[in-house]
Amino acid sequence: MLHHEQGPDGVRRIVLVAGRGNALGPKLLSEIERAFDPESHEPGPVVLTGRGSSFCTGLDLSIAYELDREGMRDLMSRFH
């Protein structure tokens, strides 16, 4: 869902590859959170972009519709 590239100039590029407008669901939000974890990656410049015709269309409402109360709480916490 995320594609990581390290440029020769030291800039890390992270590409959202999630289909359907790169809509944000629980899995993608977790991956983004890990991608920016300072314990997992060296500090430095990062470019976050999306594959396809749009960067991100927002929350994946088709997944959100199926979540129970705890799942929705977790999704909104990660989204925030």
JOHU-V789043 format. One record per residue. N is the residue number from 1. RES is the residue in one letter. PHI is phi in whole degrees, -180 to 180 (none if undefined). PSI is psi as a letter, one per 30 degrees, with the letter a starting at -180 (NA if undefined). NEAR is the number of other ideal C-beta (glycine too) atoms within 8 Angstrom. Layout:
n = {N | N}
res = {RES | RES}
phi = {PHI | PHI}
psi = {PSI | PSI}
near = {NEAR | NEAR}
This chain:
n = {1 | 2 | 3 | 4 | 5 | 6 | 7 | 8 | 9 | 10 | 11 | 12 | 13 | 14 | 15 | 16 | 17 | 18 | 19 | 20 | 21 | 22 | 23 | 24 | 25 | 26 | 27 | 28 | 29 | 30 | 31 | 32 | 33 | 34 | 35 | 36 | 37 | 38 | 39 | 40 | 41 | 42 | 43 | 44 | 45 | 46 | 47 | 48 | 49 | 50 | 51 | 52 | 53 | 54 | 55 | 56 | 57 | 58 | 59 | 60 | 61 | 62 | 63 | 64 | 65 | 66 | 67 | 68 | 69 | 70 | 71 | 72 | 73 | 74 | 75 | 76 | 77 | 78 | 79 | 80}
res = {M | L | H | H | E | Q | G | P | D | G | V | R | R | I | V | L | V | A | G | R | G | N | A | L | G | P | K | L | L | S | E | I | E | R | A | F | D | P | E | S | H | E | P | G | P | V | V | L | T | G | R | G | S | S | F | C | T | G | L | D | L | S | I | A | Y | E | L | D | R | E | G | M | R | D | L | M | S | R | F | H}
phi = {none | -117 | -114 | -106 | -134 | -114 | -78 | -65 | -89 | 88 | -84 | -89 | -114 | -118 | -113 | -74 | -130 | -122 | 65 | 38 | 74 | 54 | -64 | -88 | -115 | -56 | -66 | -65 | -63 | -64 | -65 | -64 | -60 | -66 | -65 | -106 | -71 | -66 | -81 | -99 | -136 | -65 | -66 | 157 | -70 | -135 | -112 | -106 | -139 | -126 | -84 | 105 | -83 | -141 | -67 | -164 | -92 | 106 | -66 | -81 | -69 | -66 | -80 | -59 | -61 | -88 | -79 | -82 | -58 | -66 | -62 | -67 | -61 | -65 | -60 | -69 | -65 | -66 | -64 | -65}
psi = {f | k | k | k | k | j | l | f | g | f | k | k | k | k | k | k | i | g | l | h | g | h | k | j | l | e | e | e | e | e | e | e | e | e | f | g | j | f | f | f | k | k | l | a | k | k | k | k | l | k | k | a | f | l | e | k | g | a | k | j | f | e | e | e | e | f | k | a | e | e | e | e | e | e | e | e | e | e | e | NA}
near = {7 | 11 | 7 | 9 | 8 | 7 | 8 | 3 | 4 | 8 | 10 | 13 | 11 | 14 | 11 | 15 | 9 | 10 | 6 | 7 | 9 | 16 | 14 | 12 | 12 | 11 | 7 | 15 | 12 | 9 | 10 | 13 | 9 | 8 | 11 | 8 | 8 | 6 | 3 | 6 | 8 | 3 | 4 | 7 | 6 | 9 | 8 | 6 | 9 | 9 | 8 | 7 | 3 | 8 | 6 | 10 | 7 | 5 | 9 | 10 | 7 | 7 | 10 | 11 | 6 | 5 | 10 | 5 | 6 | 6 | 9 | 10 | 8 | 9 | 15 | 8 | 7 | 10 | 8 | 4}
